[in-house]
Amino acid sequence: MDFSLTTDQQNIRDTILKHCSRFGDDYWLARDREAIFPHDFYKSLVDGGWLGIAIPAEFGGSGLGVTEATVMMQAIAESGAGMTGASSVHIPVFSLQTVVLFGTEAQKARMLPPVVRGEDQVCFAVTEPNAGLNTTEIKTRAERRDGAYVVNGEKIWISTAQVANKMLLLARTTPLDQVKRKADGLSLFYTDLDRSRIDVRLIHKMGRHAVDSNMLFIENLIVPEEDRIGPEGEGFRLILHGLNPERILIGAEAVGIGRVAIARAARYARERIVFNRPIGMNQGIAHPLAKCWAQLEAANLMVMKAATLYDRGEECGVEANAGKYLAGEYAFEACHTAMLTLGGMGYAQEYHVERYLRECLIPRTAPVSPHMILNFLAEKVLGLPKSY
Ligand SMILES: Cc1cc2nc3c(=O)[nH]c(=O)nc-3n(C[C@H](O)[C@H](O)[C@H](O)COP(=O)(O)OP(=O)(O)OC[C@H]3O[C@@H](n4cnc5c(N)ncnc54)[C@H](O)[C@@H]3O)c2cc1C
């Protein structure tokens, strides 16, 4: 049992924090206000080789594990870049793992290096308006025609689709009423986001305005057969392999945003004088902050345990889900506590914690809700009957 980062992991954390210090509070505040994708931040991480942290070296990456990617994503969020900074690179860092694991050598050589080099930008298109968390019910259809697939359907919440030119797409290749199990008959594609066949419409949302989320209306999109990842009909099982790493990264990002919120609040509580003393002398201010610190660090241990298990090739579903749940809940409490600590200034944009509060609701609810995680833990850990 070793609770410390290795020297290399500590170096990643320190280097990323230093790198991100070039993009200060004003940068993120302006991106959020203007709702403009942080292209220069993204490019700086591309130039530093960071997008390929978990991509094998033969395809231009660093070949490191999910633990190292977790350390990196946490440091990005914790630097003050929050979910805006983390989400801008989250999809290339995480979702390409499906291609790494299940793509052919030719697909990997074709698909991975352009993302690492920053030439291709990718989004992840799974969620649908009429299926929600019940992914096997998705309605987007990919029908074989003349050696290709013709795709029709709708997706919702697809992040970065305004700036992406590629997408990982889950679609049904065999109708639901013709498969033995609901998870059968879905296929995964890595293909062009062809705007002549896909109408991308922005969703106006609560926070993280610089990183867009969208509805996609897909009409007769032609997807070549060589863009299918893995066997036809196996797509759902392929994306299941990516779910644990995604929960781990999101959990780490949530801890990061919680930490920066608490650090800002503690600084304010040391400096703000009311009734002739720093407000941090009041235990009503100090204790909630201390409690949040303890909660975030406990959540982080669970997240890092999950990452370590994953990289050892061991089962980590329980820990990845529990870590994401704890991190999401405690990050929310931390950001809310930070806002209350700042009093009225907590509501002013120039103090940044209101932005963290808006953004921390994303890892709380996505990619899987707290309810569904508790359903999973109740069933898998406690042996309770499935409730849905
Ligand atoms: C900012 C943001 C970015 C996103 N980016 C992406 C992206 O890039 N790509 C992508 O594919 N998706 C993305 N998503 C989608 C996200 O993964 C979904 O919103 C999430 O999976 C929840 O699905 P839903 O919104 O359809 O909820 P629903 O399935 O409609 O559920 C609604 C509520 O009911 C609860 N509920 C439903 N069934 C049960 C049950 N059996 N027991 C208990 N409670 C239940 C849920 O927990 C939830 O609280 C994003 C979402 C957000 C908000």
PDBQT file of the ligand as one rigid body, heavy atoms in Angstrom, charges set to zero:
ROOT
HETATM    1  C1  LIG A 401     -22.333  19.191 -19.800  1.00  0.00    +0.000 C 
HETATM    2  C2  LIG A 401     -22.584  17.818 -20.301  1.00  0.00    +0.000 A 
HETATM    3  C3  LIG A 401     -21.724  17.267 -21.238  1.00  0.00    +0.000 A 
HETATM    4  C4  LIG A 401     -21.974  15.995 -21.767  1.00  0.00    +0.000 A 
HETATM    5  N1  LIG A 401     -21.142  15.510 -22.748  1.00  0.00    +0.000 NA
HETATM    6  C5  LIG A 401     -21.472  14.333 -23.372  1.00  0.00    +0.000 A 
HETATM    7  C6  LIG A 401     -20.707  13.868 -24.491  1.00  0.00    +0.000 A 
HETATM    8  O1  LIG A 401     -19.705  14.482 -24.903  1.00  0.00    +0.000 OA
HETATM    9  N2  LIG A 401     -21.103  12.731 -25.121  1.00  0.00    +0.000 N 
HETATM   10  C7  LIG A 401     -22.191  12.010 -24.713  1.00  0.00    +0.000 A 
HETATM   11  O2  LIG A 401     -22.483  10.996 -25.334  1.00  0.00    +0.000 OA
HETATM   12  N3  LIG A 401     -22.941  12.427 -23.643  1.00  0.00    +0.000 NA
HETATM   13  C8  LIG A 401     -22.610  13.566 -22.981  1.00  0.00    +0.000 A 
HETATM   14  N4  LIG A 401     -23.360  14.007 -21.895  1.00  0.00    +0.000 N 
HETATM   15  C9  LIG A 401     -24.547  13.245 -21.529  1.00  0.00    +0.000 C 
HETATM   16  C10 LIG A 401     -24.481  12.637 -20.155  1.00  0.00    +0.000 C 
HETATM   17  O3  LIG A 401     -23.644  11.521 -20.175  1.00  0.00    +0.000 OA
HETATM   18  C11 LIG A 401     -25.949  12.334 -19.787  1.00  0.00    +0.000 C 
HETATM   19  O4  LIG A 401     -26.584  13.568 -19.520  1.00  0.00    +0.000 OA
HETATM   20  C12 LIG A 401     -26.045  11.465 -18.645  1.00  0.00    +0.000 C 
HETATM   21  O5  LIG A 401     -25.608  10.187 -19.054  1.00  0.00    +0.000 OA
HETATM   22  C13 LIG A 401     -27.492  11.378 -18.148  1.00  0.00    +0.000 C 
HETATM   23  O6  LIG A 401     -28.392  11.047 -19.176  1.00  0.00    +0.000 OA
HETATM   24  P1  LIG A 401     -29.764  11.852 -19.326  1.00  0.00    +0.000 P 
HETATM   25  O7  LIG A 401     -29.439  13.285 -19.237  1.00  0.00    +0.000 OA
HETATM   26  O8  LIG A 401     -30.487  11.432 -20.562  1.00  0.00    +0.000 OA
HETATM   27  O9  LIG A 401     -30.593  11.426 -18.050  1.00  0.00    +0.000 OA
HETATM   28  P2  LIG A 401     -31.880  10.462 -17.963  1.00  0.00    +0.000 P 
HETATM   29  O10 LIG A 401     -31.514   9.063 -18.372  1.00  0.00    +0.000 OA
HETATM   30  O11 LIG A 401     -33.028  11.112 -18.649  1.00  0.00    +0.000 OA
HETATM   31  O12 LIG A 401     -32.151  10.463 -16.378  1.00  0.00    +0.000 OA
HETATM   32  C14 LIG A 401     -32.745  11.596 -15.732  1.00  0.00    +0.000 C 
HETATM   33  C15 LIG A 401     -32.642  11.412 -14.236  1.00  0.00    +0.000 C 
HETATM   34  O13 LIG A 401     -33.354  10.233 -13.835  1.00  0.00    +0.000 OA
HETATM   35  C16 LIG A 401     -32.530   9.406 -13.051  1.00  0.00    +0.000 C 
HETATM   36  N5  LIG A 401     -32.828   8.000 -13.319  1.00  0.00    +0.000 N 
HETATM   37  C17 LIG A 401     -33.129   7.423 -14.520  1.00  0.00    +0.000 A 
HETATM   38  N6  LIG A 401     -33.326   6.101 -14.361  1.00  0.00    +0.000 NA
HETATM   39  C18 LIG A 401     -33.139   5.832 -13.035  1.00  0.00    +0.000 A 
HETATM   40  C19 LIG A 401     -33.179   4.644 -12.249  1.00  0.00    +0.000 A 
HETATM   41  N7  LIG A 401     -33.456   3.455 -12.761  1.00  0.00    +0.000 N 
HETATM   42  N8  LIG A 401     -32.913   4.754 -10.913  1.00  0.00    +0.000 NA
HETATM   43  C20 LIG A 401     -32.636   5.961 -10.356  1.00  0.00    +0.000 A 
HETATM   44  N9  LIG A 401     -32.597   7.120 -11.056  1.00  0.00    +0.000 NA
HETATM   45  C21 LIG A 401     -32.818   7.050 -12.373  1.00  0.00    +0.000 A 
HETATM   46  C22 LIG A 401     -31.103   9.728 -13.491  1.00  0.00    +0.000 C 
HETATM   47  O14 LIG A 401     -30.190   9.412 -12.455  1.00  0.00    +0.000 OA
HETATM   48  C23 LIG A 401     -31.202  11.222 -13.762  1.00  0.00    +0.000 C 
HETATM   49  O15 LIG A 401     -30.998  11.958 -12.585  1.00  0.00    +0.000 OA
HETATM   50  C24 LIG A 401     -23.101  15.252 -21.320  1.00  0.00    +0.000 A 
HETATM   51  C25 LIG A 401     -23.962  15.804 -20.361  1.00  0.00    +0.000 A 
HETATM   52  C26 LIG A 401     -23.716  17.063 -19.863  1.00  0.00    +0.000 A 
HETATM   53  C27 LIG A 401     -24.679  17.650 -18.867  1.00  0.00    +0.000 C 
ENDROOT
TORSDOF 0
